[in-house]
Amino acid sequence: MTFDVKGKVVLITGAASGIGAATARLAAARGAHVIATDLDGVKVQGIAADCHCIGLTHDVTDPHDWDNAIAAAVHHHGRLDALVSNAGIVNYEPIIDLDMARFRKLNQVHVEGSFIGMQRAVAQMRKQADGKPATGSIILTASVMANCVAPGISAYAVAKSAMANMARAVGVELGRKGDMIRVNAVCPGPTRTPLLEGVMAPGAMDDPEHWKDVPLGVPQEPEDIAESILFLISEESAFMTATQLVVDGGWSLT
Amino acid sequence: MTRTAIVTGSTSGIGRATALRLAKAGFHIIATGRSMERGAETVAQVKAAKGSAEFHSFDVTLESDWAAFADTITSAHASVDALINSAGSFFARPLPDTTLEEFRALCTADVESVVLGTKYGLRMMRDTRTAGSIVNISSLAGLIGLEDCAAYCAAKAAVTHFSRVAALEGAQLDPKVRVNSLNPGVIYTEMITGAYGDSDDVKAFVMDGNALQRVGTAQDIASAATFLASPAARMITGTAMLVDGGRGAD
C-alpha cells in the first residue's frame, strides 16, 4: 500500500546518506523524478547512480547552489513539485561550553538553508503555475527535538524548533496568499542514520538497549521517515499544511 | 492472508470514506454503525469498488455490544489489523445554555465510544496476535478552542490524550499495537451540515477558516487514516496527526 508520487519532480537535500538517501531511493523506486543533492558531491553521485536520478553537489547555505539545484530540476524535468529540505548536522555540547561558531553553523544549515530553499522553491512553483494557484509540497526534516530536549542538544533543539515553526508560518502564509503550496515538518525521533551513529559509541545503535526508551522498542530506520515524507509529497495529504508529523515510535510520549 | 480493518461510524462521512479507502488498499472491511440500511449502502459501495466488506450493527457506547462484537470478529477472522474509531457526535451551543445532560451525552458518544473501542481493539489484536494499528478520530477542536463548542472540545481533547496513553499500553503487547489520534479540521460532512446547515454560508465559513481556503473532505481524512493504518507508518504511535488545511496554525 503506497501513496502515489509517480511523475513528481522532487528535490532532496542531504541525500548522500540517512533519511535523505532513503527518501531519494524510495521516491525514485516509486516513479518520482528525483534530484538528490548533498555537500558530499561524490557520495550523492553514488546514490544518484543507484536510483537513476540526478545527483548534485549542494551547500544549502549557499544561495547559488540552490539556484543551481532548482535550475537542474527545471532543465531535466521541466518543473519542481516538491522540496525535501533535509540536509542537517548534529551537535552535542553542554551550553556553558557551546562555541558560538558551532551554534551559528547549526542555525545556518538547518534554518537559513531551509529558508533560502523555500524562497527559491516557492518562486519556481509560482512561475510554473501559469497564472493558476501554485501547487507543490515542501517538507522540512525537523526533529522531535523541536518540542522536547535532552542534555547537550540545545543548539540542535533551537535549530529544529525554528524549522518546525517556520514550516507552520510559511504554510499559513502561502495558503493565505492563494497558493496551494503546502509546507509541513516531519519530526523524527532517534533514527539509525550515519549522522546519529557518528556521535555515538561504535555499534551503540545496534544494541537493543539503545532502543529501550522507545515504546515500539525497535530501531527506527531512515526508510520509516522516508515513508512519511512520501505521504506528505503525495496528493493524498493535500489538506495537510503547517503541521508537524511526529515519527518516533512513541519516544516523546513520556 | 487478508488484512482486516474495522471502521466504526462507517455509515456516513469520514467513516464511510475511510472504509472505501482502506478497501482500495486491500483490507477486508468490517463496517459498523447503527443504521442497517446505511451500513448496507457502505458495503455496497465497497463491493462496487471491487473490495470486500461486511456490516455489523451495534451501539459503540455499550460495553456489552463491544464484547459481543469482539467475540464474533475474533472467531471469524484470523487477524484484526486496523481499527478506525470514527463514530462520533457534535453539537454547538453556548456554554450557559448547555445542560449537564447534553455534556454527558456528548462525552458518552465521543469519549466512551473511543475508550471502549480502544479497549476491545487492543483485546482483539492481542487475542489474534496482530501487530495492529488503532486510529482514533479526534479533532482539531481537541487541540485548540472553538467557540460554543466547550463539550466537543473537551471530549476531543480527552480522545487525543487518551490515545497517547493507549499508545504506551499498546506498546506493551506482543506483538505491539500502535495507537494514534487523527485530528481533522472542519470537514464538510453530515456532522457539520447537521449542526450548522448545508448552505453556501457554512461552506464559506469552512473554507475561510483554513489557510488552504478549500473545503476539507472526508477523503482527505480517509487518506490519512489509511496512512496511519499502513506499514508506511510502522514507527508512528502516540501521535496526534493534524489534517486541517492549516486552520489550527494561525
Interface residues (C-beta under 8 A of the other chain):
Chain A: M1 T2 F3 R168 A169 G171 V172 L174 G175 R176 G178 M180 R182 G189 P215 L216 G217 V218 Q220 D224 E227 S228 L230 F231 E236 S237 A238 F239 M240 T241 A242 T243 Q244 L245 V246 V247 D248 G249 G250 S252 L253 T254
Chain B: A25 G26 R164 A167 L168 A171 K176 R178 G185 N210 A211 L212 Q213 R214 G216 T217 D220 S223 A224 T226 F227 S230 P231 A232 A233 R234 M235 I236 T237 G238 T239 M241 L242 V243 D244 G245 G246 G248 A249 D250
